[in-house]
Structure formats: structure tokens, C-alpha cells
Amino acid sequence: MDISKKDWKLFRERLSGWQEKYMESLVKEYVNFLNDDKKPASEKFWELEKRIKEDKRHPGVIMELKKSEVIWDIVYLIRLRVITYDDLSEFSGELQMEVKRILEMNR
């Protein structure tokens, strides 16, 4: 499916907010992890370093933008629980239907 200019523009505008929200949830997880008094500081430090190294590659943190991949990127973000289908309410009906079709195809 060819994505419309409007949907492409909207995706680029929304992505940073979606990523910011996702990163906020990561920070909360890190805080909870660091507040665990049952683990020594060294264990928490190295585990956090490992986790950040993995998380910084996650699409909820960074993503290469290509207009031709937007549908798949949105499906991927939904599957990874970075966004929900409801986050697409302002996108075109055509884009929403295509995303829904792909999501239902692989259930």
C-alpha cells in the first residue's frame, strides 16, 4: 500500500511522542529496578548497563524512517506495545484498515 502524504506527515509528527512515552515507561522500570534493596549495587549497575544497551536499539527508542515501510513500522510498534491501535485514530481509514488486516492475519 502506498501511504498518503498526510499519513506520512502524521507518522513523523507522532513518532517522537510515542517514543518519548515509551522511554518514560523504561525510565520507570529502571527506577523500580534500582530501588530494589535486595541486590548489591554492582549487580544493579551492570544489569542496568546491559538493559540500556539493549533498549536503545528498540524501535520505541530509535527507528529509521522510510515512507515505504510506515505500515510495517506501525504494525511492529503495535506488536511491541509501544503504541496501540487507538493511537491511529487520526490516520486515514485506508491506513487503519491495512494495519488491522496485517495484525489479524498473523494472530
N, C-alpha and C positions, 0 to 999 in steps of 0.2 A: 504494500500500500504506500502510495506517495503521501507524505504528510503535508498539510497546508502550511502556508507561511504563518498564519495566525497561530496554529498549534505549535509550530517550531518556536516562534517567539515566546509563547506562553510557557513552553517547556523550559527554555533557557532562563526565563524570569523566575520560575517556580523552583527549579532545581537547587539553587543555593539555599533557599529557605528550607526545603526538605532535608538537605544535607545538614544544615545548622541544627535542625530539630533532632536529627539522628545523632549528631555529635554530642548534643546536650544529654541525650539518654546514655551515651557511652561515658561521659564525664560522671554522671550519677552512679553508674555501675562501678567506675574506678574508685569513687569516693567510698562507696559501700565496702568495696574490697579492701581499701586501705584502712578503713576503720575497724577491721577485724583484728581484735587484740589477741587472738589465739595463734597468730602466725608471727614469726620473727620478721623484723624489718627487712633483712636481706632477702628473705623469700618473697615478701611483698614487692620489693624493689625490682627484682629480676622477673617476676611474673608480670608485673605492670609493664616493664620494658618490652617483654615478648608480646604482650597483648596489644600495646600501642603499635608495635611494628606490623602486626597482622592487620589491625583495624585501619591503619592509614591507607591500606590498599583496597578497602571495601568501597563499593560504589556509593554507599551512604556518606562517604568522606570525599572521594575523588572519582571523577568519571570523565572520560574523553568524550567530547560531544561530536556526533556526526548526525546530520539530518536524516540520513538513510537508515540509521539504527534506532531512532527515537522510540518506535513501537516496542522493539525488543528491550530497550533500556527501561522503559516504563514497566513492562512485564517483569523484568528482573528486579526492579525496585519494589514492586508489589510482593513478589515471591520472597524477597529478603526482609520484608516487613519494614522497609524504610518509609513507604507510603501505603495508603490503602486505595482501593478502587474509588472511594468517595473523594479523594484528592483530585480526581479527574473531572469533577463536575463542570468546570468552565471550559473544558476542551470540547471539540466538535463531537457530535453524536457518532460520526463515522470512526473517529479515533477510539472512542469509548467502546464501540461495538467490536472493533478489531481486537482491542486489548482483551475484552471479555471473551471473545471467541478463542483466542490463544490460551488464555488462562483455563477455560473449561476443557479445551482439547487435551490438556496434559494433567488432568486431575486423577 
